[in-house]
Amino acid sequence: MSQDNLVKLECTECRGVNYQTFRNKKKVKEKLQIKKHCAKCKTHKMHKETK
């Protein structure tokens, strides 16, 4: 996979960058929002795509 498809996921509560994933920017126009486990909050929170 190409590095320009790599995106970081940031917790909406504590703003910690916990995950990295790939997104096809040609097919998916909106930013990713995934509910994942945050190690700092110790709960499942929404994670949004950052730059």
PQR file with spaces between the fields and no chain letter, atoms N, CA, C, O and H, PARSE charges and radii, in Angstrom:
ATOM       1  N    MET     1       0.840   -1.188    0.000 -0.4000 1.5000
ATOM       2  CA   MET     1       0.000    0.000    0.000 -0.0000 2.0000
ATOM       3  C    MET     1       0.885    1.253    0.000  0.5500 1.7000
ATOM       4  O    MET     1       2.016    1.251    0.486 -0.5500 1.4000
ATOM       5  N    SER     2       0.330    2.287   -0.551 -0.4000 1.5000
ATOM       6  CA   SER     2       1.043    3.544   -0.668 -0.0000 2.0000
ATOM       7  C    SER     2       0.958    4.339    0.635  0.5500 1.7000
ATOM       8  O    SER     2      -0.035    4.259    1.359 -0.5500 1.4000
ATOM       9  H    SER     2      -0.589    2.288   -0.946  0.4000 1.0000
ATOM      10  N    GLN     3       1.995    5.095    0.918 -0.4000 1.5000
ATOM      11  CA   GLN     3       2.030    5.890    2.141 -0.0000 2.0000
ATOM      12  C    GLN     3       1.064    7.065    2.098  0.5500 1.7000
ATOM      13  O    GLN     3       0.670    7.562    3.153 -0.5500 1.4000
ATOM      14  H    GLN     3       2.801    5.160    0.330  0.4000 1.0000
ATOM      15  N    ASP     4       0.666    7.529    0.907 -0.4000 1.5000
ATOM      16  CA   ASP     4      -0.276    8.644    0.832 -0.0000 2.0000
ATOM      17  C    ASP     4      -1.696    8.195    1.151  0.5500 1.7000
ATOM      18  O    ASP     4      -2.571    9.046    1.315 -0.5500 1.4000
ATOM      19  H    ASP     4       0.986    7.126    0.050  0.4000 1.0000
ATOM      20  N    ASN     5      -1.962    6.888    1.247 -0.4000 1.5000
ATOM      21  CA   ASN     5      -3.262    6.384    1.686 -0.0000 2.0000
ATOM      22  C    ASN     5      -3.308    6.152    3.187  0.5500 1.7000
ATOM      23  O    ASN     5      -4.368    5.831    3.725 -0.5500 1.4000
ATOM      24  H    ASN     5      -1.251    6.198    1.113  0.4000 1.0000
ATOM      25  N    LEU     6      -2.183    6.308    3.876 -0.4000 1.5000
ATOM      26  CA   LEU     6      -2.113    6.088    5.316 -0.0000 2.0000
ATOM      27  C    LEU     6      -2.707    7.278    6.059  0.5500 1.7000
ATOM      28  O    LEU     6      -2.361    8.424    5.770 -0.5500 1.4000
ATOM      29  H    LEU     6      -1.322    6.569    3.440  0.4000 1.0000
ATOM      30  N    VAL     7      -3.605    7.015    7.023 -0.4000 1.5000
ATOM      31  CA   VAL     7      -4.213    8.079    7.824 -0.0000 2.0000
ATOM      32  C    VAL     7      -4.080    7.724    9.298  0.5500 1.7000
ATOM      33  O    VAL     7      -3.992    6.550    9.656 -0.5500 1.4000
ATOM      34  H    VAL     7      -3.886    6.085    7.257  0.4000 1.0000
ATOM      35  N    LYS     8      -4.065    8.748   10.151 -0.4000 1.5000
ATOM      36  CA   LYS     8      -3.986    8.561   11.596 -0.0000 2.0000
ATOM      37  C    LYS     8      -5.375    8.743   12.193  0.5500 1.7000
ATOM      38  O    LYS     8      -6.154    9.572   11.722 -0.5500 1.4000
ATOM      39  H    LYS     8      -4.136    9.702    9.860  0.4000 1.0000
ATOM      40  N    LEU     9      -5.683    7.969   13.225 -0.4000 1.5000
ATOM      41  CA   LEU     9      -6.960    8.088   13.922 -0.0000 2.0000
ATOM      42  C    LEU     9      -6.715    8.661   15.306  0.5500 1.7000
ATOM      43  O    LEU     9      -5.880    8.162   16.061 -0.5500 1.4000
ATOM      44  H    LEU     9      -5.050    7.296   13.607  0.4000 1.0000
ATOM      45  N    GLU    10      -7.459    9.724   15.632 -0.4000 1.5000
ATOM      46  CA   GLU    10      -7.284   10.455   16.884 -0.0000 2.0000
ATOM      47  C    GLU    10      -8.542   10.332   17.728  0.5500 1.7000
ATOM      48  O    GLU    10      -9.652   10.444   17.209 -0.5500 1.4000
ATOM      49  H    GLU    10      -8.137   10.129   15.018  0.4000 1.0000
ATOM      50  N    CYS    11      -8.375   10.104   19.025 -0.4000 1.5000
ATOM      51  CA   CYS    11      -9.501   10.007   19.948 -0.0000 2.0000
ATOM      52  C    CYS    11     -10.183   11.373   20.067  0.5500 1.7000
ATOM      53  O    CYS    11      -9.511   12.399   20.162 -0.5500 1.4000
ATOM      54  H    CYS    11      -7.472   10.013   19.446  0.4000 1.0000
ATOM      55  N    THR    12     -11.510   11.380   20.060 -0.4000 1.5000
ATOM      56  CA   THR    12     -12.233   12.652   20.150 -0.0000 2.0000
ATOM      57  C    THR    12     -12.241   13.212   21.563  0.5500 1.7000
ATOM      58  O    THR    12     -12.438   14.414   21.746 -0.5500 1.4000
ATOM      59  H    THR    12     -12.057   10.546   19.983  0.4000 1.0000
ATOM      60  N    GLU    13     -12.030   12.364   22.571 -0.4000 1.5000
ATOM      61  CA   GLU    13     -12.061   12.821   23.961 -0.0000 2.0000
ATOM      62  C    GLU    13     -10.707   13.378   24.415  0.5500 1.7000
ATOM      63  O    GLU    13     -10.618   14.532   24.835 -0.5500 1.4000
ATOM      64  H    GLU    13     -11.870   11.388   22.423  0.4000 1.0000
ATOM      65  N    CYS    14      -9.651   12.555   24.329 -0.4000 1.5000
ATOM      66  CA   CYS    14      -8.352   12.958   24.884 -0.0000 2.0000
ATOM      67  C    CYS    14      -7.370   13.438   23.817  0.5500 1.7000
ATOM      68  O    CYS    14      -6.270   13.874   24.156 -0.5500 1.4000
ATOM      69  H    CYS    14      -9.723   11.618   23.987  0.4000 1.0000
ATOM      70  N    ARG    15      -7.739   13.370   22.540 -0.4000 1.5000
ATOM      71  CA   ARG    15      -6.922   13.811   21.402 -0.0000 2.0000
ATOM      72  C    ARG    15      -5.638   12.999   21.244  0.5500 1.7000
ATOM      73  O    ARG    15      -4.668   13.496   20.673 -0.5500 1.4000
ATOM      74  H    ARG    15      -8.633   13.016   22.265  0.4000 1.0000
ATOM      75  N    GLY    16      -5.613   11.776   21.733 -0.4000 1.5000
ATOM      76  CA   GLY    16      -4.454   10.909   21.574 -0.0000 2.0000
ATOM      77  C    GLY    16      -4.514   10.171   20.249  0.5500 1.7000
ATOM      78  O    GLY    16      -5.567    9.670   19.858 -0.5500 1.4000
ATOM      79  H    GLY    16      -6.401   11.372   22.197  0.4000 1.0000
ATOM      80  N    VAL    17      -3.375   10.105   19.554 -0.4000 1.5000
ATOM      81  CA   VAL    17      -3.306    9.384   18.280 -0.0000 2.0000
ATOM      82  C    VAL    17      -2.961    7.939   18.600  0.5500 1.7000
ATOM      83  O    VAL    17      -1.841    7.645   19.018 -0.5500 1.4000
ATOM      84  H    VAL    17      -2.519   10.512   19.872  0.4000 1.0000
ATOM      85  N    ASN    18      -3.920    7.029   18.406 -0.4000 1.5000
ATOM      86  CA   ASN    18      -3.762    5.645   18.832 -0.0000 2.0000
ATOM      87  C    ASN    18      -3.622    4.670   17.684  0.5500 1.7000
ATOM      88  O    ASN    18      -2.993    3.626   17.857 -0.5500 1.4000
ATOM      89  H    ASN    18      -4.830    7.267   18.066  0.4000 1.0000
ATOM      90  N    TYR    19      -4.177    4.959   16.521 -0.4000 1.5000
ATOM      91  CA   TYR    19      -4.242    3.993   15.427 -0.0000 2.0000
ATOM      92  C    TYR    19      -3.829    4.625   14.114  0.5500 1.7000
ATOM      93  O    TYR    19      -3.922    5.839   13.933 -0.5500 1.4000
ATOM      94  H    TYR    19      -4.688    5.807   16.381  0.4000 1.0000
ATOM      95  N    GLN    20      -3.365    3.770   13.190 -0.4000 1.5000
ATOM      96  CA   GLN    20      -3.099    4.156   11.813 -0.0000 2.0000
ATOM      97  C    GLN    20      -3.781    3.142   10.916  0.5500 1.7000
ATOM      98  O    GLN    20      -3.787    1.947   11.211 -0.5500 1.4000
ATOM      99  H    GLN    20      -3.289    2.784   13.337  0.4000 1.0000
ATOM     100  N    THR    21      -4.357    3.620    9.813 -0.4000 1.5000
ATOM     101  CA   THR    21      -5.044    2.731    8.891 -0.0000 2.0000
ATOM     102  C    THR    21      -4.942    3.297    7.483  0.5500 1.7000
ATOM     103  O    THR    21      -4.440    4.403    7.282 -0.5500 1.4000
ATOM     104  H    THR    21      -4.352    4.591    9.573  0.4000 1.0000
ATOM     105  N    PHE    22      -5.423    2.532    6.512 -0.4000 1.5000
ATOM     106  CA   PHE    22      -5.413    2.954    5.121 -0.0000 2.0000
ATOM     107  C    PHE    22      -6.819    3.338    4.681  0.5500 1.7000
ATOM     108  O    PHE    22      -7.807    2.767    5.143 -0.5500 1.4000
ATOM     109  H    PHE    22      -5.831    1.634    6.675  0.4000 1.0000
ATOM     110  N    ARG    23      -6.894    4.325    3.770 -0.4000 1.5000
ATOM     111  CA   ARG    23      -8.170    4.757    3.213 -0.0000 2.0000
ATOM     112  C    ARG    23      -7.966    5.061    1.744  0.5500 1.7000
ATOM     113  O    ARG    23      -7.015    5.755    1.384 -0.5500 1.4000
ATOM     114  H    ARG    23      -6.091    4.789    3.395  0.4000 1.0000
ATOM     115  N    ASN    24      -8.845    4.551    0.884 -0.4000 1.5000
ATOM     116  CA   ASN    24      -8.803    4.870   -0.532 -0.0000 2.0000
ATOM     117  C    ASN    24      -9.429    6.251   -0.717  0.5500 1.7000
ATOM     118  O    ASN    24     -10.650    6.396   -0.666 -0.5500 1.4000
ATOM     119  H    ASN    24      -9.617    3.987    1.176  0.4000 1.0000
ATOM     120  N    LYS    25      -8.596    7.255   -0.930 -0.4000 1.5000
ATOM     121  CA   LYS    25      -9.062    8.639   -0.990 -0.0000 2.0000
ATOM     122  C    LYS    25      -9.824    8.951   -2.274  0.5500 1.7000
ATOM     123  O    LYS    25     -10.530    9.958   -2.342 -0.5500 1.4000
ATOM     124  H    LYS    25      -7.604    7.137   -0.971  0.4000 1.0000
ATOM     125  N    LYS    26      -9.691    8.099   -3.299 -0.4000 1.5000
ATOM     126  CA   LYS    26     -10.436    8.307   -4.538 -0.0000 2.0000
ATOM     127  C    LYS    26     -11.882    7.855   -4.395  0.5500 1.7000
ATOM     128  O    LYS    26     -12.780    8.465   -4.976 -0.5500 1.4000
ATOM     129  H    LYS    26      -9.117    7.282   -3.245  0.4000 1.0000
ATOM     130  N    LYS    27     -12.118    6.793   -3.630 -0.4000 1.5000
ATOM     131  CA   LYS    27     -13.468    6.254   -3.478 -0.0000 2.0000
ATOM     132  C    LYS    27     -14.200    6.812   -2.266  0.5500 1.7000
ATOM     133  O    LYS    27     -15.405    7.056   -2.333 -0.5500 1.4000
ATOM     134  H    LYS    27     -11.389    6.298   -3.159  0.4000 1.0000
ATOM     135  N    VAL    28     -13.491    7.018   -1.157 -0.4000 1.5000
ATOM     136  CA   VAL    28     -14.108    7.495    0.087 -0.0000 2.0000
ATOM     137  C    VAL    28     -13.724    8.955    0.271  0.5500 1.7000
ATOM     138  O    VAL    28     -12.572    9.266    0.577 -0.5500 1.4000
ATOM     139  H    VAL    28     -12.512    6.820   -1.102  0.4000 1.0000
ATOM     140  N    LYS    29     -14.685    9.849    0.084 -0.4000 1.5000
ATOM     141  CA   LYS    29     -14.389   11.288    0.130 -0.0000 2.0000
ATOM     142  C    LYS    29     -14.427   11.851    1.555  0.5500 1.7000
ATOM     143  O    LYS    29     -13.636   12.735    1.883 -0.5500 1.4000
ATOM     144  H    LYS    29     -15.620    9.597   -0.164  0.4000 1.0000
ATOM     145  N    GLU    30     -15.331   11.353    2.407 -0.4000 1.5000
ATOM     146  CA   GLU    30     -15.442   11.893    3.758 -0.0000 2.0000
ATOM     147  C    GLU    30     -14.392   11.266    4.669  0.5500 1.7000
ATOM     148  O    GLU    30     -13.847   10.206    4.362 -0.5500 1.4000
ATOM     149  H    GLU    30     -15.973   10.635    2.141  0.4000 1.0000
ATOM     150  N    LYS    31     -14.112   11.927    5.790 -0.4000 1.5000
ATOM     151  CA   LYS    31     -13.117   11.445    6.733 -0.0000 2.0000
ATOM     152  C    LYS    31     -13.672   10.259    7.527  0.5500 1.7000
ATOM     153  O    LYS    31     -14.876   10.163    7.767 -0.5500 1.4000
ATOM     154  H    LYS    31     -14.554   12.789    6.039  0.4000 1.0000
ATOM     155  N    LEU    32     -12.773    9.365    7.927 -0.4000 1.5000
ATOM     156  CA   LEU    32     -13.174    8.174    8.675 -0.0000 2.0000
ATOM     157  C    LEU    32     -13.556    8.519   10.099  0.5500 1.7000
ATOM     158  O    LEU    32     -12.945    9.385   10.724 -0.5500 1.4000
ATOM     159  H    LEU    32     -11.795    9.443    7.731  0.4000 1.0000
ATOM     160  N    GLN    33     -14.572    7.838   10.608 -0.4000 1.5000
ATOM     161  CA   GLN    33     -14.965    7.912   12.009 -0.0000 2.0000
ATOM     162  C    GLN    33     -15.255    6.485   12.460  0.5500 1.7000
ATOM     163  O    GLN    33     -16.216    5.865   12.005 -0.5500 1.4000
ATOM     164  H    GLN    33     -15.069    7.135   10.100  0.4000 1.0000
ATOM     165  N    ILE    34     -14.414    5.970   13.359 -0.4000 1.5000
ATOM     166  CA   ILE    34     -14.524    4.589   13.798 -0.0000 2.0000
ATOM     167  C    ILE    34     -14.526    4.561   15.321  0.5500 1.7000
ATOM     168  O    ILE    34     -13.754    5.275   15.962 -0.5500 1.4000
ATOM     169  H    ILE    34     -13.633    6.474   13.728  0.4000 1.0000
ATOM     170  N    LYS    35     -15.391    3.736   15.895 -0.4000 1.5000
ATOM     171  CA   LYS    35     -15.420    3.569   17.338 -0.0000 2.0000
ATOM     172  C    LYS    35     -14.403    2.499   17.710  0.5500 1.7000
ATOM     173  O    LYS    35     -14.570    1.330   17.362 -0.5500 1.4000
ATOM     174  H    LYS    35     -16.018    3.156   15.374  0.4000 1.0000
ATOM     175  N    LYS    36     -13.332    2.903   18.429 -0.4000 1.5000
ATOM     176  CA   LYS    36     -12.252    2.001   18.789 -0.0000 2.0000
ATOM     177  C    LYS    36     -11.869    2.216   20.247  0.5500 1.7000
ATOM     178  O    LYS    36     -12.298    3.182   20.878 -0.5500 1.4000
ATOM     179  H    LYS    36     -13.197    3.852   18.712  0.4000 1.0000
ATOM     180  N    HIS    37     -11.059    1.305   20.771 -0.4000 1.5000
ATOM     181  CA   HIS    37     -10.630    1.383   22.170 -0.0000 2.0000
ATOM     182  C    HIS    37      -9.494    2.383   22.303  0.5500 1.7000
ATOM     183  O    HIS    37      -8.528    2.336   21.543 -0.5500 1.4000
ATOM     184  H    HIS    37     -10.711    0.521   20.259  0.4000 1.0000
ATOM     185  N    CYS    38      -9.608    3.286   23.265 -0.4000 1.5000
ATOM     186  CA   CYS    38      -8.566    4.267   23.563 -0.0000 2.0000
ATOM     187  C    CYS    38      -7.812    3.796   24.800  0.5500 1.7000
ATOM     188  O    CYS    38      -8.418    3.540   25.840 -0.5500 1.4000
ATOM     189  H    CYS    38     -10.393    3.325   23.883  0.4000 1.0000
ATOM     190  N    ALA    39      -6.496    3.681   24.689 -0.4000 1.5000
ATOM     191  CA   ALA    39      -5.680    3.196   25.802 -0.0000 2.0000
ATOM     192  C    ALA    39      -5.599    4.233   26.927  0.5500 1.7000
ATOM     193  O    ALA    39      -5.478    3.867   28.096 -0.5500 1.4000
ATOM     194  H    ALA    39      -6.004    3.888   23.844  0.4000 1.0000
ATOM     195  N    LYS    40      -5.665    5.514   26.584 -0.4000 1.5000
ATOM     196  CA   LYS    40      -5.569    6.563   27.605 -0.0000 2.0000
ATOM     197  C    LYS    40      -6.873    6.710   28.382  0.5500 1.7000
ATOM     198  O    LYS    40      -6.854    6.859   29.604 -0.5500 1.4000
ATOM     199  H    LYS    40      -5.764    5.812   25.635  0.4000 1.0000
ATOM     200  N    CYS    41      -8.014    6.668   27.673 -0.4000 1.5000
ATOM     201  CA   CYS    41      -9.329    6.775   28.321 -0.0000 2.0000
ATOM     202  C    CYS    41      -9.775    5.442   28.930  0.5500 1.7000
ATOM     203  O    CYS    41     -10.604    5.415   29.840 -0.5500 1.4000
ATOM     204  H    CYS    41      -8.029    6.548   26.681  0.4000 1.0000
ATOM     205  N    LYS    42      -9.217    4.335   28.419 -0.4000 1.5000
ATOM     206  CA   LYS    42      -9.549    2.979   28.851 -0.0000 2.0000
ATOM     207  C    LYS    42     -11.008    2.608   28.589  0.5500 1.7000
ATOM     208  O    LYS    42     -11.592    1.810   29.322 -0.5500 1.4000
ATOM     209  H    LYS    42      -8.544    4.357   27.680  0.4000 1.0000
ATOM     210  N    THR    43     -11.593    3.195   27.537 -0.4000 1.5000
ATOM     211  CA   THR    43     -12.947    2.879   27.101 -0.0000 2.0000
ATOM     212  C    THR    43     -13.005    2.946   25.575  0.5500 1.7000
ATOM     213  O    THR    43     -12.048    3.371   24.928 -0.5500 1.4000
ATOM     214  H    THR    43     -11.119    3.844   26.942  0.4000 1.0000
ATOM     215  N    HIS    44     -14.122    2.527   25.016 -0.4000 1.5000
ATOM     216  CA   HIS    44     -14.342    2.639   23.575 -0.0000 2.0000
ATOM     217  C    HIS    44     -14.880    4.034   23.276  0.5500 1.7000
ATOM     218  O    HIS    44     -15.912    4.434   23.815 -0.5500 1.4000
ATOM     219  H    HIS    44     -14.900    2.182   25.541  0.4000 1.0000
ATOM     220  N    LYS    45     -14.184    4.769   22.419 -0.4000 1.5000
ATOM     221  CA   LYS    45     -14.568    6.129   22.039 -0.0000 2.0000
ATOM     222  C    LYS    45     -14.486    6.250   20.521  0.5500 1.7000
ATOM     223  O    LYS    45     -13.885    5.411   19.850 -0.5500 1.4000
ATOM     224  H    LYS    45     -13.346    4.443   21.982  0.4000 1.0000
ATOM     225  N    MET    46     -15.098    7.304   19.992 -0.4000 1.5000
ATOM     226  CA   MET    46     -15.014    7.589   18.568 -0.0000 2.0000
ATOM     227  C    MET    46     -13.623    8.117   18.238  0.5500 1.7000
ATOM     228  O    MET    46     -13.085    8.962   18.954 -0.5500 1.4000
ATOM     229  H    MET    46     -15.587    7.986   20.538  0.4000 1.0000
ATOM     230  N    HIS    47     -13.050    7.618   17.158 -0.4000 1.5000
ATOM     231  CA   HIS    47     -11.765    8.087   16.652 -0.0000 2.0000
ATOM     232  C    HIS    47     -12.012    8.677   15.278  0.5500 1.7000
ATOM     233  O    HIS    47     -12.685    8.072   14.443 -0.5500 1.4000
ATOM     234  H    HIS    47     -13.487    6.932   16.576  0.4000 1.0000
ATOM     235  N    LYS    48     -11.459    9.875   15.043 -0.4000 1.5000
ATOM     236  CA   LYS    48     -11.612   10.562   13.765 -0.0000 2.0000
ATOM     237  C    LYS    48     -10.281   10.643   13.058  0.5500 1.7000
ATOM     238  O    LYS    48      -9.223   10.630   13.688 -0.5500 1.4000
ATOM     239  H    LYS    48     -10.912   10.367   15.721  0.4000 1.0000
ATOM     240  N    GLU    49     -10.342   10.728   11.751 -0.4000 1.5000
ATOM     241  CA   GLU    49      -9.142   10.840   10.922 -0.0000 2.0000
ATOM     242  C    GLU    49      -8.527   12.218   11.093  0.5500 1.7000
ATOM     243  O    GLU    49      -9.238   13.222   11.144 -0.5500 1.4000
ATOM     244  H    GLU    49     -11.201   10.739   11.240  0.4000 1.0000
ATOM     245  N    THR    50      -7.189   12.265   11.182 -0.4000 1.5000
ATOM     246  CA   THR    50      -6.461   13.533   11.255 -0.0000 2.0000
ATOM     247  C    THR    50      -5.498   13.621   10.094  0.5500 1.7000
ATOM     248  O    THR    50      -5.374   12.677    9.312 -0.5500 1.4000
ATOM     249  H    THR    50      -6.612   11.449   11.140  0.4000 1.0000
ATOM     250  N    LYS    51      -4.820   14.740    9.975 -0.4000 1.5000
ATOM     251  CA   LYS    51      -3.859   14.938    8.884 -0.0000 2.0000
ATOM     252  C    LYS    51      -2.604   14.143    9.142  0.5500 1.7000
ATOM     253  O    LYS    51      -1.674   14.178    8.335 -0.5500 1.4000
ATOM     254  H    LYS    51      -4.921   15.506   10.610  0.4000 1.0000
